[in-house]
Amino acid sequence: MSPLTRLLGSFIALMMAMGIGRFALTPQLPHLIGEGQLDLTAAGLIAAANYLGYFLGALDAMFARRPEQVRRRLLGGLWLCVLLTLASFWAWGFWPHLALRFGTGVASAWVLVMITALSQPLAATAGRPRLGALVFAGPGLGIFLTGLLALGSNLLGQTSATLWLVYAGVALAMLLVILPILPQPAAASTVAAPVSASPNRGIARLGVVYALYGVGYIIPATFLSQMASAQFHGQWQADLFWPCFGLAAATGVLLVSLRRPNPNTTGRWLIGTLWLQAAGVFACLLGSGPGLALGVILCGAPFLACMQLVMQHSRELAPHATQRNAGLLTACFAVGQLSGPLLAALSSHFSGGLQPALIIAGSGLLLAGGLLLRPASRGAVSPCVQTALR
């Protein structure tokens, strides 16, 4: 089977596992809160459970060495995304949704790490690195799809339970299409060759940057639909913001993939995406429709492009440790994401809104870009990260 077909399967896998399995909670939050199942503080805790699962799934994925271990996690993650989304149809209240979102967090991390480790070397070997980069547009189109489905559900007056069922049906259809064309793990793609300390010297700093990015983007990404719903008083216009966020994210990946490959400029592009997102987070503080629209553009467009650039930069630092570093960085990312909803829950509890959390999130993105301004020194890897990289 051609590499192009395998990359298409990878694209759809991320579209389903991330767009539906991972981020379906965001357009559902206004429904769940409106139905009296949750309040804003509980929603933050449920999102945190999702990112805790994502963190644990990423840690586990780092230790998948043999091809059968990689394949088990990839297929298991995809099937779990479908089944747990279906189970959400029967869920009601805080604890059931918390448990199900935790499970989808684990599953989506498995899929992301395995697809990253399998698709990127495949694209490089086939001489199509730009197609490999476009795989990361999958979550953006998945978000766009879930947003359109949420808009249709709202216009038809459907409940959150019906929308969970629709999401599960769409996810199942996508999974059945891609099962025969998913990239196949091989021993060479999963066993990392020994690497010297020199290529890995920037991984520690990159992990800190990725964690700060996780804190920064996750608050608008989780609560954007709820902020829009509050601004537009539950009218259908509020449901336009989430699909537009996904479309902006996919467009950002496309634009970044067109850049001329140059390891010396990856860091600069990464700084630009981080600071654009910071501007978008601060725009959400305006508390108006135009402010949220600006937040959608400035947060959405760099969202997946930043993820793509981080993974590319890690491959430039350590080209023979793709899966290991993808798992390590995803775990750092998950720590940041886990902190974000907890911060949002505290902000909601003590201030009655998300403004303090948004200020901290935007400041974290500014700091993350600042950390990349100075080239990493040869000894930049901390002992704990050096241990993880062995």
C-alpha positions, 0 to 999 in steps of 0.5 A: 500500500502506498505511503500516501494512503497510509498518511491519509489513514494517519490523518483520519485517525487523528481527526477522529481520536483528537477531534471527536475522542478528545475535544468533543467535550468543548462543544458539549459544555454549554449543553451539559451546563444548561441541562444542570449536569455540571457547573463551570467549576465541575466542567474544569475538573472533568477537563482536568481528568481528561488531561490526566488520562492524556498524561498517563497515556503518553507516559505509557506510550513511551515504553511501547518498544515492540511492533505488537505493543505499538499496534495494540495501543494504536488500535486500542486507543481508536476503539476506546475513543469510539466506545467511550464516546458511545457510553457518554450517551448514557452518562449523567452528572459529574462522576460518569462524565469524569470517568469517561473523559479520563478514559478518552484522555488515555486513548487519545494520547496513545493514538497521537504518540503512535501515529506521530511515531509511525507517520513522520518517518514514513513521510520522510522515507517517501520523500514527502515531509510536507504530507507528513506535516499535514497529518497534524491538520487532522485534529483541526478538521475533526474539531471543525466536524464536531463543531458543525455537528454541535451547530446542527444539533442545537438548531434541531433542539437536540440534547447532549445525549443525542449529540454524543450518539452522533459523535460515536456513530461518526467516529465508528464510521471513520474507524472502519474506513481507516482500519485497513490503511493505518501505518504498520509498525515495524521494529526499526520504527519503534526501537530507538537507536542510542543517541549522544547527549549533544543532539538531545541538549534542547529536549528539556527546554522544549519540554518546558516550552510545551508544558507552558503551551499546554497551560496557555492554549487549553483554557480557551480551547476548553471553554471557548464554546461556553464563553461564546454561549454566555456572550450570545445567550445560548443562541446558535451563533455561539456554536459557530466559534468552535468549528471556526477554531478547528478550521483555523487550526487546520489552515495554520498547519497548512500554512506552516507546512509550506515553509521552506524546511530549515532547522535554523528557522524552526525555533523562530516559527515556534516563537511566532506561534506561541506569541500569536496564541498569547495575543489570542488569549488576551483578546478573549479578555475583551468579553465581546463577540469581536474579542472572541472572534479575534481569539478564535483566529489568533489561538486557533491558527497557531494551535496545531501548527505549534504542535507540529513545530514542536515535534519537528524541532524534537526530530531535528534535535534527536532524529533517532528517538522519534517515539520516545521523545514524542511520548516525553513531550506529550507527557509534558504537554499533558502536565500543562493541559492538566494544570489549565482546567484546574486553574480555570476551576480555581478562577471560577470558584474564587472570582466567578469567571475565567479572567484570572486564568486567561491572564496567567495562560497568556503570560505563560505563552509569552514566557514559553516563546521567551525561553526559545530566544536563547539557543540551548547550551550543551548541558541544558538537559536536566538529570530527570530528562536525561534519565527519561531519554535513556 
